[in-house]
Amino acid sequence: MEATRRGTFLSFQPPAITEDEIEAVAETLRSGWLTTGPKTRKFEAEFAAYHETAHAVGVASGTDALELALRAGGIGTGDEVITVDHTAVATVCAIERTGARPVLVDIDGSTYTIEPGAVRAAITPRTRAIVPVHLYGHPANMEALLAIARAAGLLVVEDCAQAHGARYQGRLVGTFGDLAAFSFYPTKNLGAFGDAGAVLTSDPRLAERLRRLRNYGQTERCHHAERGVNSRLDEVQAALLRVGLAHLDDHNEERRSLARRYQDRLRGVRLPRAWPSDESVHHVYHLFVIQYPARDVMRRHLQTCGVGSLVHYPVPVHLQPAYADLGYRAGSLPVTERAAREVLSLPLYVGLRPEQIDRVVAAVHGCQKEAA
């Protein structure tokens, strides 16, 4: 995290630490209980209640949340799991950690989320699960994806790492699939002060297995029913997340208001939009991403104007050297590859002022004029 310096405001601005957060940490430290204790149980209950879902299981990171969700659902060696290619590499890493093979498919060019038709075409006899990613805060097309999954008998694990509080057809993301994985990395809409994650499910058997898996497969002290891992949510992060959860909806509305200001003023760039409409999709703008053919020129121009920006994600997973063995080549996923060349994340965070957005817009339009 970097603070503002030399007149540049960056794409992420660390929030001020509140008195409520300081007190939550102090109370936890005074209690002497620092991992998987009463604060964790309270956060799990509150996070589940927020989603109107039966169970939330806290874990150590969003990557662990996705891996353990898949493992709890029976995914392992020899299985194939379909997911989107335009995502943080953590999505693919979590699949591989189960022993399964990630099968990467293209995105919808308007929403940057997984293309249902591409999912249907990728199903083989070895396919066991689908992992839709609700990218940038925009829900994936869950109606179409669930229809595909039901017809093929596939597990659905939602990757909600960037979409806390987003809704599809009136329902919160994370409530559609068999399980859902959340990251609470500090930059998320609901962020901890370090790594943390959680899994949602309405199935008590899956919840019970998740609780075993996060603690070495233990059923009671020193008794292990299966091989698990060490992925416990610590009490300090749980205490801080309880404070953040109380403000999540208000902060998301602030993000949506800032995004509307961008959308009302920006011209000549492709903008994120709620698909198929604002009535059916509640975008929470974890990131505000534009698409511009001369992206790198735009980024350099913004920097000279004192405006920071980031690229999510400049190299698609299928073209990363680490994943060359999956067998994809340049041109395999053309919509994803074009997005990787052209997308640019503009500053958007809680506390960003409207006049700062106007400054960003002026810088974007200034670059366009220079290029004309």
N, C-alpha and C positions, 0 to 999 in steps of 0.2 A: 504494500500500500504506500502511495506517495501523496504527500500533501501538495497544495498549490505552491508553486515557487516560480520566481522570475516571470510573473505575469501569465503563466500557462496554467489553465485548469484542465486536469486530466480526465480520462474516461471513467475513473472511479475515484471518489472522494471519501476518505474514511469519516464516518459520522462521529460527532462528539459523544463521549462516554457520558451516560446519564447517571444521575444519583441512584435511580432504581437499579441500574446495572451494578454500580459499585456496592450497594447494599446487598444485592443478590449474591455477589461473590464473597463478600465479607461474612455473610450469614452461613454460606456453605463451608467456608474455611473454618469457621468457629465450630461447626457441627462435628468436624473430624471424620465425616463420611465423604469420600472423594470419588468413588466410582460405583455406578449401578446401584444407587441407593434411593432414598425417598424423593429427591429432586428429579431423578431420571423417571421414576414411576409416575410422578405428577405430570411431568412434561409429556410422557407417552400417553397418559389419559387425556390430557388437554389437546394434544395434537390429533388423536383419534376422534375426539368429540368435535373438534373444528371441522373435520372431514365427514362427520356422521358415519364413521367406520368403527368397527368393533375393536380393532387392535392396531397399535403402533409399537414397534420394537426399535429402541435406540441402539445405534451401533457407532463405530469409531469414525466412519467416513462415508461419503456418498458412493465411492467405489465399492467399499465393503457392502453397503446396502444393496447394490445391484447384484453383486456376486452371491451374497447369501440368499437373496430373494430367489435367484435362479436355482441355487442348490436346494433350497427348501422345496421348490417346485419339482425337484427330481431331475434337473438338467445336469449332465455330466459328460464324461468322455464318449466320443463317437456321435454325439448329438450335433445338430446344426441349429443356430439361433439367428434369425433374420433381424437386422437392425439397419439404421440409416448410416450413410457414410459421412454426412456433413454433421459432425458432432465432436465434442471433446473426446480425445482418445481414451478417456476413462471408461466410456461405454463399452468399447471393444476390449479393453484390458480386462474388465470384469467378466465378460463372457469367456475369454480365454482362460481365466483363472479357474473356471469350473471344469476345464478340460474340453469344453465344447468348441466347435468351429464357428466363428462369426461369418455370416453371409451378408455382404454389404450391398445395399440397394440405393437407388437415386431418390432425390427429393422432389417435391412439388415446387415449381419455380416461383410461386407467389407467396407461399407460407414458410418455405425452407424446412418443412417437416416431411416425414416419410411419405412416399407416394404409394397409396394402397395397391394400384395396379402392378407396381414393381414388386411388392411383397407377394402378391398372388403368383406372379411369374417365377419367383425364386423358390417356391415350395418344392421340396423333394421328399422321398420316403424317409430321409433322416431328419427332416425339420421337426423340431419339438417346441419351439417358442418364437414369439415375436417380441422385440423390445422397441416400441415406439418412443421417440424422444420429443418432448414438448419443448422445442428449441426457442431460445430467446424470449420465452414467456408466452409463446403462441401454442395452444393445444394442437396436437395431431388430430387427424380425422378419425376419431375413435369409433364412430358408427360404422364406417366402412371396414376398419381394421378388425373390429369385434366380429363382424359378419364373416370375414375371411377366416378368422381364428376358430370360430364355432364350427364352420363347415369342415375344417381340416383337423379339428380336435387339438388345437395348439394352446399352450400356456401363453398368457399375455402378462408381461411385466413392464409397467410404465416407468420410463426414466423421467422423473419430475424435477431433476436437479436445478432447472432454470425456470420453474413454473409454479412456485409456491403461491397458491391462491388463485391461479388461473381456472377458468370455467369453460366447459363445453356443453352446450345445450342445457345450461342451468346447473350442471353438476361440476363439482371441483375435480380437477384432474387428480389422479391417484385413486379414484373410486370406481374406475371402469374395469381395470384388469384384475387378474387373480391376485397380483401383488403390485406394489408400487414402491420405487426407491427414490429417496430424497437426499440431497446433499445440503449441508448447512455450512459449507465453506464461507469464509467471512464476506465475500463479495456477493453472495446470493441475496435474493429479496428477503429471506429469513436466514440471517447468517449468525454463526457462532463467532467466538474469538479464537478459533483454531479449527481443526478438522472435526467434523461430526456428521452423522447421518441417521436415517431412520427408514424403516420399511412399514408400509401399511398393508393390511389385509383384513378381510371380513371372515376368513376361514380360521377357526380356532386351532385346527391341527397344524396349519402352516405357521401360525403364530408361535405355537409351542415348539415347533422344530427350529424356528428362527432363534428363539431364546436359548435353545441348546447350542446351536451352531456358533453363536457369538461368544460362547463361553466354553470352548474346547469340547463341545458335545456333552457337557455335563448335565446330568439329571438331578443329582444332589452332590454335596461336597465329596470330591474324590471318586465319584462314580460316573463313567463316561459311556453313553449309549452308542455314540458314533464319533467319528473324527470331526472336530470343529476347529475354530480359530480363536484368537484373542481379539475381539472387536467390541469392546464395551464402551458405552457412552459415559464420559466422566461427569461427575456431579456439577462441576463448575460450568461446563458447557450447557448442561441441562437447565441449570438455574438461569443462565443468560438467555437461552432460547425461550424460556417461559415468559421473560420480559418482552422479548421481541415478538412473540406470537400475538401478544395483546395489541400490538401496533401494526400487524401485518396488513390488514385491510386498508387502514388509513394510508400507509406508505405506498401500497399498490395504487391507490387512487391518485396519489401525488404523482407517481410515475406515469399513469395514464393521462393525467392533465398535461404534464410536460411533453409527452409524446404527441398529444393533439396540437400543442403549440408548434412543434416541429412540422407536423403534417400540414397545418394551415399555412405555413410560410415557405416551406421548401418547394422549389420548382426545378425541373430538369434532371431529377434523380429518381430511381425506383425506390419506393418506400414500402416498409412493412405494412400489411393491412390485415385486418381481422377477416378470416374466410370461414364460411361464406358471407357472414355479416356480423356486425357488432352485436346483434340480438342473440346469435347462437354461439359466438366466441368472445370470451372475456380475456383479452390479451393483457398481461401484466408487465410487459416491457422490462424484463431483466436486462436486456440490451436494446438499444435503438440502432438498428442496422439499415444503412442505405446501400444501394447497389449502383456503381458508377464505372463505366468501362475503363477510364483512366484513373483507377483507384489510387495507385501509388503516387501519381502526380498530385491528386487531390490531397493525399495525406501529407505530402511535403509542404504544400501550400498552407494547409491548416496549421502546421507547426510554425511556419513563419508568421502566422497571424496570432500566435499564442494560444492555439486551440489543440489540445491533445486528442488522439484517436487511437483505436486499436483495431486489429484484424482478427475476427473469429470466423473461420479458421483458414490460414493462408495455404496450408498443404492438406489436401484430403487424406483421410486415413489410408485409403487404398494406394496412395502414392508415397506413403512414408516408408523409408528403408526398413524400418522395424517390421513392417507387415508385407514385405515383398513376397513372402512365401504363400500368401493367400492367393496369388496368381492373377491379380488384376493388373491392367495396363492403362496408360494414359488413353483417354477416350472411352473407357469402360462405363463411366458414369458422367455423362456430359453436362447435365444440369448442375450437379455438385461441383464439377471442375470449373464451370463458368462462375459460379458463386464464389469459389475460393479465389478467383482472380479479381473479382469486382466488389465484394462486400467490404464495408467499412463501418465500424461501430463509433457513433458519435457520443459525446458526453451525455449521460443521463443517470442521475442518482438523486436520492432524497436529499433535499437541501439546495439543489441547483436552482438558481433564480431565473425567472422569465427573461430578464435582460441579458443573461448569459446565453440563453438559447438564441436570442436574437443576434448576439455576436457570432455564434457558430453559423447561423444561417447566412449572415452577411459574408463570412469567410468562404462558405461553400459557393455562394453566388459569385464572389469575386474570382474564384478559381475558374468557374465556368466562363466568365467574361474574358479572362486572359486566354483561355483556350479557343475562344470563338474567332 
